[in-house]
Amino acid sequence: MGRIDVFVAPRPNPALIGAMTIVNRIVMLRGVPGLRDLMPFNRLAGLRGVANVRHIDFPAADQQRLKACCGGGQATFITPNHPEFFTDWMIDKEIVSRVSPLAASWATHGVVNGLGRLMQKFWLANNLIAQIPGNNDAAKAHSVDWALKGHGVLLHPEGAVGWHSNYIGPLLPGAVEMGLEALQRGRETNKDFKAWVAPIVWKLAFTGNVERALAKECVYVEKTLTIEGAANGSLPERIYRIHSTLLSRDEQACGLTVEEGVPYAVRRQRVLAELGRELAATIAAEPGLDMAELLRGARRWLRDGKADADEQKRVRKLAETIQRIQRIGPWAFAAATITQEEIAEHLKRVRNDYCKGALRDTINRFVPQPAGPRRAHISVPEPLGLHAYDGSVDEALAMLRSRMQDAVTRIATELEAAGGFISYPNPFYHR
């Protein structure tokens, strides 16, 4: 295997972690006061704040709730939601710096191992755990060992970034499974040992009207993807036309007729059904599998490597297309209005999935730039004490997801009531 696929245990350097906390707070999040709003300095991401998160609303009671779960005599797995790339680690780092400064954080192997030996050494010193696709046993074992020392371990239970901050996606079982293993091992020497899964949610809201910046980014996407006529109409209508045009290309590739006036959600489901049938036939899957099971079957089929290269390429492309189309889910059709924050998420998702090749697009994929200054609203739902829990892993995941969704909905509702959002009619809305 190449270096990118080999797990190397982190070697945390407390002095470096402390220094990077300050760098993160100023350079990555808040920017330099006095310069971040002045031309031309506000055009420089490092002075403006790369993620442009000017304010962090993290109530003391929530901080204390999380801090109480961390420390000696207990193992804690911290599970934030995952609405945005790059900003995720910056906010997560700010959170753990306040409650468990030496917490370890999971990150994709492409970041930890894929940027050269010097950067790998830097990330390992910052206590990042490389997630190796299909081979996470070493990462999990290290995480349990580290948690047993009283330091938190942070990982995103939703998996990949979803770009949907108002909706918590299905959760993966890793944090609960590692928590149960840590509890079992901790109880071998301490009958009072505790293990926690501590969820966190955060929601970003623009501090002002950013329609002009969003429209500028929309123009770039329209030109890059050759979507004609999209500039005519309101900003939400242009976003809808972008998505509709991209979906029509998938419909044509599947041999489906593109019908005018049919709701996006209906068209999307029809394309997914057709792609699912083709994928199931190719890998000879059992009939009646839902899409999640079918995709898991495709991954197993690819790992087995029994087919020729062309057939593997076809299966990989089908699976990737299904996942790409699924990334705009039912949450997009649920509300009659759409906010500027949700429009920004649509744009970032499209740029990540479709705009590729140019250096500008590559940079945006790793360090997406927001349309304007933002405030982060952070909440810590009730942690799940595994030491006082006797249900199944699936039941634990359902409970955690419910608590996280309730917290996100509460934040959004309170912001809406306070006039914190600029909203428009939602063209995706489908009863």
N, C-alpha and C positions, 0 to 999 in steps of 0.2 A: 504494500500500500504506500501511497505518497504520504508526505508529512501531514497533509491536510486531514487525512483520515485516521491519524494515530493520536490517541488521547495522551496528553501529558498533564500530570497533576499540577494545579496552581501552586505558586510559591509566593504567598502574599507578603508584600512589603508595607508594613504599617505607615512608615514615613511617606512613601510614595502615595499610598491611598489617601492619607490626610492632605497632602499637597494637591492631589487631583480633585479632592472634594472642593477646595477653594477655586481651582481652575474651572471646574464644572459649574459652580454656582455663578461665577462672573462671566466667563467666556462663552460657555455653552447655553446657559439659561437666561440670566437677567441682563447681561450686557454691562457696559461701563456707564454709570450715572454721569450725566453732564455731556456725554458724547453720543449716546445711543440714539438721541433724537435730533442731532445736528447734522446737516449736510456738510461734507460728503461722508462723515463718519458712520452715519446710519446705513450706508450701503456696504459697509464692511462687517461681515457676519460676526467676527470675533469681538468687535466693539459694540455691535447692536445686540449681541446674544444670538448664537447660531440657531437655537431653537426658538428664540424670541419669546420666552416665558418670563414676563416682567414680574409677575406676582404669584406667590404660592400660598393658597388658602388651605392650611393643614391644621385644623383645630387641635388645641392642646389635649382635649379628651381623647381624640383619635390617636394622637401620638402616644399617649400613655397606655391606651388599650393595646397597641402593637408592642410597645416597649416591655410591657408586663409579660409578654410571651417569650421574650428573648433573655438569654443569660444562662448561668449554670443550673444544672439539674433538670434541664428541659431541652428538647430539640424542636426547632421551629423552621417550617418551610413557608416562605412568604410568597404569595401568589397574586401579583397584580394583573389587572386587565391589560389588553395589548392593542390599543387603538391606533398607534402611530409608530413608525420606525424612527430610529435615532433618538427622538425625544423620549422614547420609552426608557432607554438606559439612563438618560440624563435625569429624568424625574425619579426613576427607581433609585439611582445612586444618592440623590438628595434625601430621599425617604430613609434609606438604610443608614445614612451617615448620622441621622438623628436618633436611631434606635438600636442599631447593631453595626458599628462602623467596620467591623471585619467580616461582615456577611459575604458569602460567595454568591456569584450570579452566573446563571447559565447564559450562554451566548452561542450563536451559530458557529460551527467549525470554520466557516469561510472567513469570519472575522478573527477568531483566536489563532487559527493555524495557517490561514491562507494568505497572509500579507507579508510573509518573510520571517526569518528567524528573529530579527531584532524586534519586530512588532509582536511576535509570539511571546517573547520574553517580557515585553511591556505588559501585555494583557494578562499573562500568568501572574505577574507581580501585582496586578490590580485585582487578583482573585477571581478571574473569569474561568468558568468551567466550560470546556468545549463540548458542544452537543454533536456527536458523531452519528449521522443518520444510519439507522439499522444496527448500530453497535454502541449502545449507551451503557452497557454494564459497568464499565470502569468509571464512567462519570457518576452513575448512581451510587456506586460503592464509596467513591470519594465524598459525595455529598452527604451520605449518612455519617461517615466518619467525622466530617467537619461539623455537622449539626450536633453530634454527640458532645462536641467540645463546648457547646453553649453559644455558638455563632449561628446566625441565620443563614439559610440558603434560599436564594430568590430564583424563581423560574416562572415563566408565563404559561398558565394552564390552558390558555386558548391555542397555544402553539404559534403559528405564523401570524403576522400582523393582519388584521382584518379591515382596518380603516372604517370601523363602525363604532364610534364611541358611545352611542346610546344603547348598544345591544351587546350582551355577553354571549359569545358563541359557545358551542359544546366544549366541555373541559376534558383534558387528557388526564389519565390517572396517576401520572408519575409522582406528584407531590404527596398524594395520599398513600401510595404504595411505599414510598421512601419513609414517610412519617411512621407508618405501621412497623416497618423494619427497625427504625431507630427506637421506637417505643419498646419493642421486644428486646433489643440489645441493652437498652438503658435499664430496663427492669431486672436484668440479670445481676446487676450490682447495686441497684437502688430501687426498692419497692415503691417509692413515691415518685419515680421519674415520670415526667410529663412530655407529651409530644403534641405539637400544634400544627395545624394548617391555617395560616393567617392571611385571609384575602385582603386585597387593597383595590380600590377603584379610583381612577382620576379622570376628570373631564376638563377639556380645554375650551375656553370661550374667548373670542376676540374681544379686545377692550374698546373697539370702535368699528365703524363701517369700513369694510375692506372690499367692497364690490368692485372698485376700479382695479385693484390688484388681481382679484379673481378673474375679472374679464380679460385682463392681459394674459394671464396664464391659460385661460380658455382659448384665446387666439392661437397661442403656441401649439396647443394640443390639436386644434382643428387643422392648422397648416401641416403639422408633422404627420398626421394620419390621413391627410387629403380628404377631409370631410367638408364638402361644399355646401354653401347655403346656410351653415349653422350660425353664422354671425347675425342672421336676422332673427330677432326675438329677444326675450328676456334671458337673463343669465340661467335660471333653471331650465328654460326651454332649450337653450343651447346644450346644456349638460345632457338633457334627455335625448336630443338629436345625436349627440356623440355616441351615447350608449346604444341607441336604436340602430344607427348605421353600423356599428361594430357587430351587433347581434345579427343584422341582416346579412353580413358577410359570412357569419357562421351558419346561418340558415341556408345560404346558397351553397356553401361547402358540403352541407348535409343533403343537398338535393331537395330542400323544402321550399315551398312557395312563400315568398314574402308578401304578406297580406297587409294592406293599409288599414289602419283603424283598430287592429287587434291590440289589446293591452300588452305592454311589455312583459308583464309577469306570465301571461299565457304563452306568448311566443318563446320566452326563456324556458319554460317547462317543456314545451314541445321539442326544442333543440336538445335539451338534456336527455329526454326520453329516447330520442333517436340515437344520440351518441352512446347512451347506456346500452341500448340493444346491440349496437355495433361492437362495443367493447366486450360485452358478455359473450357474443358469438365468437370473437377472436380468441379469447382465453378459455373458451368452453366452460364458462361459469355455470353454477347451478341456477336453475330458473327461480325467479322470485326474490333475488337479492335486492336489498335497497342500495342506494347509490354509495353510501359509506362502505358497506360490505363489499360492493363490487370494486371500489377503488383499492381497498385492502387486498382483495384477491389479485388485482392487477400488479400491485407491488410485489406480492409473493411470486407471481408468475414471472416477473422480470428478474427477481433475485435467483430463481431457479435456472434461468439462462438456457433453457432447452431449445428455444426457437432460434431461427437465423437472425442476422443483424437487421434486415429489413422489417421483419415481423416485430422485433423488439422496438424498433423505431416507431412503427405504427401504433403499437400499444402505448408507448410512452407519450406520443403526441395526443392520442385520444384521452388519456388520463389527465394530461396537462390542460387540454381544452375544457374538459368537464370542470376541473378545479377553477380555472379562470372564470368561466361563466357563473359558477356557483358563488364567486366572491361578491357579487351583488345579489344579496339574498332577500327574503321576504320582508326583512326590516325596512328595506328601501321603499316598499309599497304600502306600509302600514299607516302612515300619518298623512293627513290632508295638507300639511305644510312642511316646508323644508327650510332649514336654517343655513346661514352663510357657512357655519362650521361643517355642516353635512355636504354642502357644495364643494368645499375645500377637500373633504375626504374623497368625494367622487373623482375630483381632478387628480389627486395624488395616486389613487388606485389605478386610474387609466394610464397615467404616466408610468407607473411601475410595471404594469402588465403589457403595455402596447408600444410605448415610446422607447425604442432601443437603438443602439448603434452609435449615436453621437456622444461625445464626451460630456456634454451638458446633461444628457439623460442618465449617463452612468453616475455622475455626481449626485443628481437628484435622487437616484435610487438609494444611495447610501446616506446622503445628508439632505433630505427634502426640506425645502425652505418654505416657511409659512407665509401667508399673505399679509400678516401684520402682527402687532404685539398681542400677547395672550395672557390670560390668567389661568392657572391650574387649580382646580378644586379637587381636593383629596379627601377620601373617606375610608375608614377602616371598619368594615362590617364585623359582626361578632365572629371571632376566630372559632375554628372547630377543634375542640380538645379531643384528640384521638384516645387519650387515656380514660375518657369518660364516654366513649362511643362504642357501640357493639353492633352497628349495622354493616352493610356491605360497602364495598368500594363505590359501586354505582350509586347507591343511596347517598353516600358522602358527597360525591360529585354533584348530584342533583341539589343537595342542600347548599353547598358552596355556591353553585351557580345562581340559585334563587336569592341568596343573600347579596351576591354581587350585583345582580340585576336590580334588585330593590334599591340598593344604594345608588346606582347610576341613575335610575329613574327619579329618585328623590332629588338628586343634585340638579338634573335637567328641569324638573318641575319647579323647584325653587328659583332657578335662574330665569325661567320663563315668566314666573309670576312677578319677578323683580324687573322685568323688561330687559333681561340680559342678552336676548337674541334678536337678530334681524331675520325675519321669516318671509317666505313667499309661498304661493300655492305650489304644491308638489305635483309635477307632471307625471311622476311614477305612481301616484296614488291609485290603488285599485281595490274596490270594495270586495 
